[in-house]
Amino acid sequence: MEPSLDELKQAVADYKRKLHARGHIVALAGNVSTRIPDTNHVLVTPSQVPIDALGAADVVTISVDGDFVDGNRPPSSEARVHAAIYRARPDVGAVIHGHSPYATALAVLGRPIEPIMDEFLPYVGGTVEVAPFGMSGSAELIEGTVEALGPRAAVLLRHHGQVAVGKNLDKAFQVAELVEWAARVTWLATVAGRPERLPPEAIETSSGVYAYVKDM
Ligand SMILES: [Zn+2]
């Protein structure tokens, strides 16, 4: 059975809380969204609501064009990035944006997360690229993020953080966690030596698996 609108709103608020509990965000940062099935509407976390006070009633409805539709609060300032991803990627049902420390450190360095671990690839689909810097809400940021994301499940935002996408909130959250884990391994491996990329055949095989996992 499909979740009700209220259940979906609660899930959006719960995943933002989870992002905080798992150390991906502090203070008011980060945002979470999901499509409302069979509509061109999206539920997104609001701007400026403390994590302990955040509930389903605070979650805002926008259109995939990024326009406000319904809600008691203004949407997150990064909601237009979410909307642009939904427009570009019909396969995406949820978007999670946070500032997890290792992923953000690589984003600050402008360093993509290369495929160095085989288990990472089927879930993310390849190198996590770094989108060019843009001011919050700017066309440069929005277009650059969509382009650097491409068909994959994650992208780093230069000087900012990470964006993870998936068919639903569960999948997008798994990707956000995997990206942070891969960023941490990349960091450790780089400190100790020079990480090697996976052999091309492993990358090719995993890309095929990604196409399958993405739709699961
Ligand atoms: Zn942010």
py3Dmol code that shows the C-alpha trace and the ligand (Angstrom):
import py3Dmol

protein = """\
ATOM      1  CA  MET A   1       0.000   0.000   0.000  1.00  0.00           C
ATOM      2  CA  GLU A   2       1.269   3.480  -0.860  1.00  0.00           C
ATOM      3  CA  PRO A   3       1.962   5.768   2.112  1.00  0.00           C
ATOM      4  CA  SER A   4      -0.515   8.601   2.778  1.00  0.00           C
ATOM      5  CA  LEU A   5       0.521  12.227   2.268  1.00  0.00           C
ATOM      6  CA  ASP A   6       0.905  12.678   6.042  1.00  0.00           C
ATOM      7  CA  GLU A   7       3.077   9.573   6.267  1.00  0.00           C
ATOM      8  CA  LEU A   8       5.273  10.869   3.449  1.00  0.00           C
ATOM      9  CA  LYS A   9       5.638  14.242   5.208  1.00  0.00           C
ATOM     10  CA  GLN A  10       6.561  12.469   8.436  1.00  0.00           C
ATOM     11  CA  ALA A  11       9.133  10.373   6.551  1.00  0.00           C
ATOM     12  CA  VAL A  12      10.755  13.525   5.096  1.00  0.00           C
ATOM     13  CA  ALA A  13      11.062  15.027   8.605  1.00  0.00           C
ATOM     14  CA  ASP A  14      12.309  11.696  10.034  1.00  0.00           C
ATOM     15  CA  TYR A  15      15.040  11.344   7.407  1.00  0.00           C
ATOM     16  CA  LYS A  16      16.303  14.824   8.117  1.00  0.00           C
ATOM     17  CA  ARG A  17      16.480  13.876  11.795  1.00  0.00           C
ATOM     18  CA  LYS A  18      18.328  10.704  10.814  1.00  0.00           C
ATOM     19  CA  LEU A  19      20.811  12.759   8.803  1.00  0.00           C
ATOM     20  CA  HIS A  20      21.475  14.791  11.941  1.00  0.00           C
ATOM     21  CA  ALA A  21      21.724  11.710  14.185  1.00  0.00           C
ATOM     22  CA  ARG A  22      24.255  10.107  11.826  1.00  0.00           C
ATOM     23  CA  GLY A  23      26.504  13.174  11.878  1.00  0.00           C
ATOM     24  CA  HIS A  24      25.835  14.354   8.318  1.00  0.00           C
ATOM     25  CA  ILE A  25      24.562  17.782   9.396  1.00  0.00           C
ATOM     26  CA  VAL A  26      24.675  20.222  12.292  1.00  0.00           C
ATOM     27  CA  ALA A  27      22.418  23.109  13.305  1.00  0.00           C
ATOM     28  CA  LEU A  28      19.876  24.009  10.579  1.00  0.00           C
ATOM     29  CA  ALA A  29      21.824  22.556   7.639  1.00  0.00           C
ATOM     30  CA  GLY A  30      20.789  19.911   5.122  1.00  0.00           C
ATOM     31  CA  ASN A  31      17.564  19.133   3.343  1.00  0.00           C
ATOM     32  CA  VAL A  32      15.486  16.127   2.348  1.00  0.00           C
ATOM     33  CA  SER A  33      12.778  15.703  -0.283  1.00  0.00           C
ATOM     34  CA  THR A  34      10.625  13.081  -1.967  1.00  0.00           C
ATOM     35  CA  ARG A  35       8.189  13.010  -4.861  1.00  0.00           C
ATOM     36  CA  ILE A  36       4.475  12.710  -4.164  1.00  0.00           C
ATOM     37  CA  PRO A  37       3.676   9.669  -6.349  1.00  0.00           C
ATOM     38  CA  ASP A  38       1.668  10.288  -9.522  1.00  0.00           C
ATOM     39  CA  THR A  39       1.904  14.093  -9.262  1.00  0.00           C
ATOM     40  CA  ASN A  40       4.435  16.722 -10.294  1.00  0.00           C
ATOM     41  CA  HIS A  41       4.766  17.763  -6.663  1.00  0.00           C
ATOM     42  CA  VAL A  42       7.606  17.254  -4.203  1.00  0.00           C
ATOM     43  CA  LEU A  43       7.698  17.342  -0.388  1.00  0.00           C
ATOM     44  CA  VAL A  44      10.744  19.150   0.980  1.00  0.00           C
ATOM     45  CA  THR A  45      12.044  20.160   4.406  1.00  0.00           C
ATOM     46  CA  PRO A  46      11.477  23.799   5.372  1.00  0.00           C
ATOM     47  CA  SER A  47      13.987  26.555   5.879  1.00  0.00           C
ATOM     48  CA  GLN A  48      15.145  27.467   9.394  1.00  0.00           C
ATOM     49  CA  VAL A  49      13.349  24.906  11.581  1.00  0.00           C
ATOM     50  CA  PRO A  50      15.483  23.479  14.430  1.00  0.00           C
ATOM     51  CA  ILE A  51      15.908  19.723  14.136  1.00  0.00           C
ATOM     52  CA  ASP A  52      14.230  18.985  17.490  1.00  0.00           C
ATOM     53  CA  ALA A  53      11.125  20.958  16.500  1.00  0.00           C
ATOM     54  CA  LEU A  54      10.814  19.566  12.946  1.00  0.00           C
ATOM     55  CA  GLY A  55       7.585  17.655  12.269  1.00  0.00           C
ATOM     56  CA  ALA A  56       5.334  16.608   9.404  1.00  0.00           C
ATOM     57  CA  ALA A  57       3.401  19.913   9.620  1.00  0.00           C
ATOM     58  CA  ASP A  58       6.576  21.841   8.731  1.00  0.00           C
ATOM     59  CA  VAL A  59       7.195  19.945   5.489  1.00  0.00           C
ATOM     60  CA  VAL A  60       6.516  22.053   2.386  1.00  0.00           C
ATOM     61  CA  THR A  61       5.020  21.086  -0.977  1.00  0.00           C
ATOM     62  CA  ILE A  62       6.686  22.512  -4.094  1.00  0.00           C
ATOM     63  CA  SER A  63       6.274  21.720  -7.769  1.00  0.00           C
ATOM     64  CA  VAL A  64       9.018  20.085  -9.827  1.00  0.00           C
ATOM     65  CA  ASP A  65       9.447  23.551 -11.356  1.00  0.00           C
ATOM     66  CA  GLY A  66      10.557  24.725  -7.913  1.00  0.00           C
ATOM     67  CA  ASP A  67       7.480  26.809  -7.112  1.00  0.00           C
ATOM     68  CA  PHE A  68       5.807  26.902  -3.690  1.00  0.00           C
ATOM     69  CA  VAL A  69       2.543  24.933  -3.655  1.00  0.00           C
ATOM     70  CA  ASP A  70       1.493  24.441  -0.041  1.00  0.00           C
ATOM     71  CA  GLY A  71       2.836  24.593   3.494  1.00  0.00           C
ATOM     72  CA  ASN A  72       3.155  26.550   6.729  1.00  0.00           C
ATOM     73  CA  ARG A  73       6.748  27.571   6.087  1.00  0.00           C
ATOM     74  CA  PRO A  74       9.056  28.605   3.246  1.00  0.00           C
ATOM     75  CA  PRO A  75      10.892  25.687   1.599  1.00  0.00           C
ATOM     76  CA  SER A  76      14.602  25.138   2.121  1.00  0.00           C
ATOM     77  CA  SER A  77      16.744  27.588   0.158  1.00  0.00           C
ATOM     78  CA  GLU A  78      18.197  24.594  -1.691  1.00  0.00           C
ATOM     79  CA  ALA A  79      14.780  23.268  -2.776  1.00  0.00           C
ATOM     80  CA  ARG A  80      15.407  24.488  -6.341  1.00  0.00           C
ATOM     81  CA  VAL A  81      18.363  22.130  -6.624  1.00  0.00           C
ATOM     82  CA  HIS A  82      16.084  19.255  -5.599  1.00  0.00           C
ATOM     83  CA  ALA A  83      13.431  20.336  -8.120  1.00  0.00           C
ATOM     84  CA  ALA A  84      15.978  20.532 -10.945  1.00  0.00           C
ATOM     85  CA  ILE A  85      17.156  16.989 -10.178  1.00  0.00           C
ATOM     86  CA  TYR A  86      13.570  15.667 -10.302  1.00  0.00           C
ATOM     87  CA  ARG A  87      13.029  17.392 -13.662  1.00  0.00           C
ATOM     88  CA  ALA A  88      16.225  15.929 -15.115  1.00  0.00           C
ATOM     89  CA  ARG A  89      15.887  12.454 -13.596  1.00  0.00           C
ATOM     90  CA  PRO A  90      12.471  10.768 -13.792  1.00  0.00           C
ATOM     91  CA  ASP A  91      14.025   7.725 -12.054  1.00  0.00           C
ATOM     92  CA  VAL A  92      14.728   9.756  -8.887  1.00  0.00           C
ATOM     93  CA  GLY A  93      12.083   9.626  -6.138  1.00  0.00           C
ATOM     94  CA  ALA A  94      14.070  11.181  -3.273  1.00  0.00           C
ATOM     95  CA  VAL A  95      16.948  13.618  -2.792  1.00  0.00           C
ATOM     96  CA  ILE A  96      19.077  13.999   0.351  1.00  0.00           C
ATOM     97  CA  HIS A  97      21.534  16.835   0.832  1.00  0.00           C
ATOM     98  CA  GLY A  98      23.945  17.048   3.751  1.00  0.00           C
ATOM     99  CA  HIS A  99      27.387  18.236   4.777  1.00  0.00           C
ATOM    100  CA  SER A 100      28.943  14.973   5.990  1.00  0.00           C
ATOM    101  CA  PRO A 101      32.530  15.789   7.014  1.00  0.00           C
ATOM    102  CA  TYR A 102      34.707  13.585   4.771  1.00  0.00           C
ATOM    103  CA  ALA A 103      32.587  14.114   1.659  1.00  0.00           C
ATOM    104  CA  THR A 104      32.586  17.846   2.350  1.00  0.00           C
ATOM    105  CA  ALA A 105      36.364  17.836   2.893  1.00  0.00           C
ATOM    106  CA  LEU A 106      36.835  16.280  -0.572  1.00  0.00           C
ATOM    107  CA  ALA A 107      34.340  18.799  -2.001  1.00  0.00           C
ATOM    108  CA  VAL A 108      36.394  21.620  -0.493  1.00  0.00           C
ATOM    109  CA  LEU A 109      39.491  20.155  -2.158  1.00  0.00           C
ATOM    110  CA  GLY A 110      37.560  19.826  -5.436  1.00  0.00           C
ATOM    111  CA  ARG A 111      38.454  16.121  -5.466  1.00  0.00           C
ATOM    112  CA  PRO A 112      35.983  13.597  -6.923  1.00  0.00           C
ATOM    113  CA  ILE A 113      35.426  10.269  -5.155  1.00  0.00           C
ATOM    114  CA  GLU A 114      36.990   7.799  -7.582  1.00  0.00           C
ATOM    115  CA  PRO A 115      35.822   4.204  -7.836  1.00  0.00           C
ATOM    116  CA  ILE A 116      38.362   2.494  -5.575  1.00  0.00           C
ATOM    117  CA  MET A 117      35.962   0.048  -3.874  1.00  0.00           C
ATOM    118  CA  ASP A 118      33.890  -2.504  -5.764  1.00  0.00           C
ATOM    119  CA  GLU A 119      30.941  -2.533  -3.341  1.00  0.00           C
ATOM    120  CA  PHE A 120      30.431   1.197  -3.767  1.00  0.00           C
ATOM    121  CA  LEU A 121      29.926   1.171  -7.515  1.00  0.00           C
ATOM    122  CA  PRO A 122      26.638  -0.756  -7.870  1.00  0.00           C
ATOM    123  CA  TYR A 123      24.970   1.778  -5.585  1.00  0.00           C
ATOM    124  CA  VAL A 124      26.486   4.985  -6.910  1.00  0.00           C
ATOM    125  CA  GLY A 125      27.216   4.139 -10.543  1.00  0.00           C
ATOM    126  CA  GLY A 126      30.708   5.603 -10.934  1.00  0.00           C
ATOM    127  CA  THR A 127      32.911   8.499  -9.891  1.00  0.00           C
ATOM    128  CA  VAL A 128      31.185  11.012  -7.626  1.00  0.00           C
ATOM    129  CA  GLU A 129      32.023  14.212  -9.498  1.00  0.00           C
ATOM    130  CA  VAL A 130      32.391  17.683  -7.987  1.00  0.00           C
ATOM    131  CA  ALA A 131      29.911  20.288  -9.229  1.00  0.00           C
ATOM    132  CA  PRO A 132      31.373  23.768  -9.790  1.00  0.00           C
ATOM    133  CA  PHE A 133      30.839  26.314  -7.042  1.00  0.00           C
ATOM    134  CA  GLY A 134      27.728  28.460  -7.189  1.00  0.00           C
ATOM    135  CA  MET A 135      25.985  30.698  -4.685  1.00  0.00           C
ATOM    136  CA  SER A 136      22.979  29.113  -2.955  1.00  0.00           C
ATOM    137  CA  GLY A 137      19.953  29.206  -5.272  1.00  0.00           C
ATOM    138  CA  SER A 138      21.965  30.396  -8.312  1.00  0.00           C
ATOM    139  CA  ALA A 139      21.471  29.008 -11.820  1.00  0.00           C
ATOM    140  CA  GLU A 140      25.188  28.062 -11.898  1.00  0.00           C
ATOM    141  CA  LEU A 141      24.772  25.904  -8.795  1.00  0.00           C
ATOM    142  CA  ILE A 142      21.530  24.301  -9.982  1.00  0.00           C
ATOM    143  CA  GLU A 143      22.670  23.531 -13.538  1.00  0.00           C
ATOM    144  CA  GLY A 144      26.173  22.545 -12.449  1.00  0.00           C
ATOM    145  CA  THR A 145      24.798  20.100  -9.881  1.00  0.00           C
ATOM    146  CA  VAL A 146      22.451  18.380 -12.343  1.00  0.00           C
ATOM    147  CA  GLU A 147      25.227  18.115 -14.920  1.00  0.00           C
ATOM    148  CA  ALA A 148      27.841  16.743 -12.490  1.00  0.00           C
ATOM    149  CA  LEU A 149      25.305  14.262 -11.085  1.00  0.00           C
ATOM    150  CA  GLY A 150      24.613  12.867 -14.561  1.00  0.00           C
ATOM    151  CA  PRO A 151      22.995   9.420 -14.424  1.00  0.00           C
ATOM    152  CA  ARG A 152      24.720   8.520 -11.132  1.00  0.00           C
ATOM    153  CA  ALA A 153      23.354   8.511  -7.554  1.00  0.00           C
ATOM    154  CA  ALA A 154      25.548  11.174  -5.936  1.00  0.00           C
ATOM    155  CA  VAL A 155      27.452  14.393  -6.516  1.00  0.00           C
ATOM    156  CA  LEU A 156      29.710  16.625  -4.420  1.00  0.00           C
ATOM    157  CA  LEU A 157      28.973  20.356  -4.241  1.00  0.00           C
ATOM    158  CA  ARG A 158      32.168  22.359  -4.259  1.00  0.00           C
ATOM    159  CA  HIS A 159      32.863  24.138  -0.924  1.00  0.00           C
ATOM    160  CA  HIS A 160      29.567  22.775   0.370  1.00  0.00           C
ATOM    161  CA  GLY A 161      28.624  19.092   0.758  1.00  0.00           C
ATOM    162  CA  GLN A 162      27.028  16.141  -0.968  1.00  0.00           C
ATOM    163  CA  VAL A 163      23.757  15.300  -2.710  1.00  0.00           C
ATOM    164  CA  ALA A 164      22.491  11.701  -2.831  1.00  0.00           C
ATOM    165  CA  VAL A 165      19.512  10.483  -4.857  1.00  0.00           C
ATOM    166  CA  GLY A 166      17.504   7.283  -5.042  1.00  0.00           C
ATOM    167  CA  LYS A 167      14.227   5.711  -6.011  1.00  0.00           C
ATOM    168  CA  ASN A 168      12.922   6.455  -2.503  1.00  0.00           C
ATOM    169  CA  LEU A 169      14.120   7.947   0.809  1.00  0.00           C
ATOM    170  CA  ASP A 170      15.587   4.628   2.031  1.00  0.00           C
ATOM    171  CA  LYS A 171      17.744   4.290  -1.086  1.00  0.00           C
ATOM    172  CA  ALA A 172      18.845   7.928  -1.136  1.00  0.00           C
ATOM    173  CA  PHE A 173      19.830   7.695   2.531  1.00  0.00           C
ATOM    174  CA  GLN A 174      21.853   4.520   1.877  1.00  0.00           C
ATOM    175  CA  VAL A 175      23.693   6.380  -0.884  1.00  0.00           C
ATOM    176  CA  ALA A 176      24.383   9.364   1.397  1.00  0.00           C
ATOM    177  CA  GLU A 177      25.901   6.992   3.958  1.00  0.00           C
ATOM    178  CA  LEU A 178      27.916   5.106   1.327  1.00  0.00           C
ATOM    179  CA  VAL A 179      29.273   8.346  -0.125  1.00  0.00           C
ATOM    180  CA  GLU A 180      30.463   9.463   3.308  1.00  0.00           C
ATOM    181  CA  TRP A 181      32.026   6.042   3.916  1.00  0.00           C
ATOM    182  CA  ALA A 182      33.767   6.076   0.514  1.00  0.00           C
ATOM    183  CA  ALA A 183      34.985   9.622   1.142  1.00  0.00           C
ATOM    184  CA  ARG A 184      36.427   8.515   4.494  1.00  0.00           C
ATOM    185  CA  VAL A 185      38.171   5.481   2.922  1.00  0.00           C
ATOM    186  CA  THR A 186      39.497   7.703   0.127  1.00  0.00           C
ATOM    187  CA  TRP A 187      40.827  10.104   2.729  1.00  0.00           C
ATOM    188  CA  LEU A 188      42.523   7.354   4.776  1.00  0.00           C
ATOM    189  CA  ALA A 189      43.983   5.659   1.694  1.00  0.00           C
ATOM    190  CA  THR A 190      45.288   8.990   0.409  1.00  0.00           C
ATOM    191  CA  VAL A 191      46.958   9.763   3.736  1.00  0.00           C
ATOM    192  CA  ALA A 192      48.641   6.331   3.735  1.00  0.00           C
ATOM    193  CA  GLY A 193      49.581   6.179   0.051  1.00  0.00           C
ATOM    194  CA  ARG A 194      48.123   6.460  -3.416  1.00  0.00           C
ATOM    195  CA  PRO A 195      44.719   4.764  -3.831  1.00  0.00           C
ATOM    196  CA  GLU A 196      44.433   2.680  -6.987  1.00  0.00           C
ATOM    197  CA  ARG A 197      41.369   2.729  -9.173  1.00  0.00           C
ATOM    198  CA  LEU A 198      39.485  -0.516  -9.701  1.00  0.00           C
ATOM    199  CA  PRO A 199      40.403  -2.454 -12.852  1.00  0.00           C
ATOM    200  CA  PRO A 200      38.298  -1.322 -15.873  1.00  0.00           C
ATOM    201  CA  GLU A 201      36.493  -4.676 -16.113  1.00  0.00           C
ATOM    202  CA  ALA A 202      35.282  -4.326 -12.515  1.00  0.00           C
ATOM    203  CA  ILE A 203      34.030  -0.818 -13.279  1.00  0.00           C
ATOM    204  CA  GLU A 204      32.234  -2.048 -16.384  1.00  0.00           C
ATOM    205  CA  THR A 205      30.578  -4.976 -14.613  1.00  0.00           C
ATOM    206  CA  SER A 206      29.492  -2.772 -11.701  1.00  0.00           C
ATOM    207  CA  SER A 207      28.002  -0.184 -14.054  1.00  0.00           C
ATOM    208  CA  GLY A 208      25.688  -2.879 -15.389  1.00  0.00           C
ATOM    209  CA  VAL A 209      24.723  -3.844 -11.843  1.00  0.00           C
ATOM    210  CA  TYR A 210      24.060  -0.163 -11.015  1.00  0.00           C
ATOM    211  CA  ALA A 211      21.486   0.064 -13.802  1.00  0.00           C
ATOM    212  CA  TYR A 212      19.681  -2.810 -12.129  1.00  0.00           C
ATOM    213  CA  VAL A 213      20.062  -1.689  -8.493  1.00  0.00           C
ATOM    214  CA  LYS A 214      18.942   1.872  -9.332  1.00  0.00           C
ATOM    215  CA  ASP A 215      15.463   0.659 -10.280  1.00  0.00           C
ATOM    216  CA  MET A 216      15.038  -1.819  -7.430  1.00  0.00           C
TER     217      MET A 216
END
"""
ligand_1 = """\
1
ZN
Zn 23.820 22.649 2.186
"""
view = py3Dmol.view(width=600, height=400)
view.addModel(protein, "pdb")
view.setStyle({"model": 0}, {"cartoon": {"style": "trace"}})
view.addModel(ligand_1, "xyz")
view.setStyle({"model": 1}, {"stick": {}})
view.zoomTo()
view.show()
